[in-house]
Amino acid sequence: LRAINENLPSSAHATERVSSTEVLRECIEIMRVGFELPELTSEVLFEAFTAMGLTAESPLRSYVGRIEGEAVAASSLFLAAGVAGIYNVATLPKARRQGLGAAVTLEGLREARELGYHIAVLQSSAMGLGVYRRLGFEQYSTYSVYVGTARE
């Protein structure tokens, strides 16, 4: 976490840590749309995130990025076993390529560093790989994900 590049250019934006159920619903909707998940996943994610809590002691913390007050980017930080994991980074299609994915990722990385964490990990889509490299992440492995089509 000491090697994070915090000097990435981005458009004017504001980021915030999710601390209420209202903002959590905005955050989850960004993740759902960004990852093209079916609507039924929203409530499942909401229940899972709220079960872990929205407090400063929660191991799961989420962040939203806003443009002109509208929530358009989201990310999550999971703290466990001395490692800070970045997950669920998503930006709505209309707001992509403006630095918001990097901004919400940096929010979690900074918080982890302030809490004394030294190591951060993440998994990247092809779309996000360049962003994470510019932030200072290095690739150590690759893996494949196989998805069924529900066709016979």
Salt bridges, closest charged atoms under 4 A:
GLU6 OE1 - ARG110 NE 2.70
GLU6 OE2 - ARG113 NH2 2.65
GLU16 OE2 - ARG66 NE 2.70
GLU26 OE1 - ARG66 NH2 2.77
GLU29 OE2 - ARG32 NH2 2.83
GLU43 OE1 - ARG25 NH1 3.25
GLU70 OE2 - LYS94 NZ 2.64
GLU107 OE2 - ARG110 NH1 3.69
GLU111 OE2 - ARG17 NH1 2.95
GLU111 OE2 - ARG61 NH1 2.41
